[in-house]
Amino acid sequence: SVRRAAGPYRTEVIVSDSATEREPMVAFAAGYPEACWLWHKQNVGYAKLVNDGIAASRGATILVLNSDIILLAGAVQALSDYLSDHPRVGVAGPQLLNIDETPQDSAFRFYSPLIILVRRTWLKHLAWFRRKLARFRRADRPRNMAEPVDWLMGSALCIRREALEQVGSFDERFFMYFEDVDWCRRCWEAGWEVQYVPEAKAIHYHQQQSRSRSMFDIFLNPYTRIHITSALKYFRKHGLKVPRYGA
């Protein structure tokens, strides 16, 4: 999909893989000789995977993609053109779609501790808290309009290198989850804008591995524990104040 979506743009493709199994990766590398392959024997965490890939890159614009993303036609050009036309935008993200191409949440307002609690408990079924969650998800905003947002899901982020050099790379203290929230917040604090760009579209095979399905998930689901641990690190780093930068 990267090949198709790149169109006339010159690109370099870097694959940063964690807990690598050598035999299948050798076969993949042979099938895509134009890609640079970074293999890690251990599970080093998402933030380090991204940082290692960025460190190996040379472009002025960096498109970070999860392995469950399929770019649709025109996505690369839409994101690259948006950054070119808006010099104060440090990071832009596409509209993410489900497999059936229905819209998926990809742009959000910043977390509060209450939102973490509500999403993880039965409170999310009560009307007042449902409205809180809807606001967090920006359900009150149109999905077809480009506009500034607090943060974008890290599954697909188009990053300006100039902003990266000023703000710094992803915080590797977040093993997984919240590294995208933290990085977007640091961009805003440094004067860079974070923009949702729905003209660019990508399909996201979103597994929601940390999603709570019962009150016992914190004990039974390792991804839930990682998500909560990352949330605690985020609030310890930034405090409990919830800033508002985006629409």
N, C-alpha and C positions, 0 to 999 in steps of 0.2 A: 504493500500500500504506500510505503514511502517513495518507492520508485515511481509509482503512478502519480502520486500527489505532487511530487517535486516539479513536474513539468520542465520548463526551460532552466530552472534554477540549478546552479552547481551545488552539490551537496556532498557532505562526508557522513557516513553512517557508522556509528560506534555502538557496539553491543556490549553492555556491562552486565555480566551474569553472575549470580550468587549461588553458592553450593553446587558448583559446576560438575556435571558428569562428563568426563572427557570424551568418551566414544561418540555420543550423539552430537556434542558440540563440534567435534572435528568434522563430522558429516555436514552439519549446518554451515560451517565456515567454508567448506569446499563448494557448497552451493551458492554462496554469496561472497565471492572473492574480493569484491569492492569494499566490504565492511572491515572495520578494525574491531577485533574481538578482545575483550578484557575478561579473563576468567578468574574467579575467586573460589578456592576450594571450600572455604567456610561460608556460612551465611553471615555476611558482614553488615546487613541492614540496608534499607532503601537509600537513606541519605548518602552513605558512603558510595554506593553504586553510582548514583547520579554524579557525585563530586568527582569520582575517578573518570567517568565518561567526559565530563566537562573539561577536566584537566588535560585530556587527550585531544580535545577539539581545537580547531583553529578559527572557526567562523566568527563573524561579528554578531550573528544571531544563532541562538542555540534552541533547538526544539527538543524538549524532554518528553519522552513518550513511555508509558507503561507497555508491557508486552501484550496487554489485552486491548490495545487501541488499534483501530483501522482508520486511517485517514481517508476522507472522501475527496473527490476531485476539487481542486482549487484551494484546499485548506492551507497549504504551505504559502501560496501566493497571497491569500487573504491576510494571514498573520504577519508575513514579512512586510507587505505593503502598509499594514496598519502601523507597525513600528516605524517604518520610514516616514509616514505622514504625521506621526505624533511623537516628536522627539523627547517628550517628558514621560512617555510610557515605558516602564522598565520591564513589565511582563504582561503578556496577553494570552488569553486562553480561548479555545474554540467552544462552540456549543457541542456538548456531548449527547449522543443519542443511544437509545437502547437498540437491541438487535433488530426490532421491527421499525426502527427509525422514529420512534416516538421520543419526545424530549426527556432528557435526564438531568437531574440537578447537578450543576457543575460550578456555580458561583454562589457565594454565601456571605452572610454577615458574620462578624467575629463571634466566636464562642463566648458564653458566660458559663460559670459553674452550674447555673440553673439548667441551661440547655443540656449539658452533659448528663445531669441527674434525670431530667425528663426523658431524654432519649433512651436511657437505660432502665427505666422503671415503668410501672403501670400508669404513672401520671400522664404519659403521652396520649392516653385514651380519653382524658378529660378535656372538655371544650376549651377552657381558658389556656391550658398548656398546649393544646393543638394549635391555637392561634400563635403562641410564642414560637413553636417549631416552624410554623408556616412563615413567620417573619424571618427567622434564622435562614430558611431556605429561599428567601426572597420571592415567595409566592405572590407578593403584591406587585412585582415588577414584570414588564413584558419580556418574553424570552427572545424576541426577534429584534431587539434594539441594542446596539453597542453602547456600553456605558461603564463608568468606573464601579468597581465592586471591592468589598473588603478583602476577600481572598478567593482564589480559584483552586479547584481540585488539582492536585499534583499529577494526575494521570496524563495530562497534556498541557505543557506550559511552554510558551515561546518567550525566551529570555534575551534581553539585550545585554551583550557582554559588558558594555560600559556600566550598566547598573550592577551587574554581578561583581565587577571589580571594586565598585564602591561599597556595596552592601556586604559582600562576602558570600561564600558558598553556603550550601545547606548545612544546618547544624547537626553534626553527626551524633550528638547526644540523644537525638530522636531516632531510635532504631528503626521505627516504622510508625507512620501516622504523625500528624501535626508539624512535620517539617515544612509542608507547603503553607500552612497557616502562619507559621513563624516567619518564613521567608517573605511572604507577601506583606506581613506587618512591618518587617524591617525595611522593605522597599518604601512603603508609605512614610515611615518615620524619617527616611533619608531623602524624601522629596520626590520619589519616583511613583508614578501612577500604576495601578493594576487595573486592567481593562478586560471585560468580557466582549468577545468578538464573534457574534453568531453567524456572520458570513462564512466563517471557517467552521467546518463540521467534521466530526469524527464519531465513529461507533465505538462504544465502550462496553466490553463484556464484563460488566461490573458484578463481582461475586459477593461484595458486602460481607466479607469473612468475619468482621468484628461485630456485625449486627446482633443485638440482643434479641433472643427469642424466648428467654425465660429468665426469671430472677436468679437462676443458678449459673448463668453464663460466665460470670466472673470467676467461678471455680472450674467450669468445664471447658470453656472456649479460650484457648491461649491467645487468640487474636483480640478478644475482648479485654483480657488482662493487659496486653501490650498497648491497646488504645487508651485505656484508663491511665496506665503508667505515663504515656506520652502527654496526656492531658494534664496530669499533675506537674510534669516537668515544664510544660508550657506556662501554666499559671504561676509556678515558682519563678520562672524567668521574667515574665511580663507583668505579674501582679493580676489583681482581680478586676481592674478597670477595663471596661469594654469600649474601645474607641470606635468611631464611625467615620470612615473615609469615603466609602462608595455610596452609590444610590440605594 
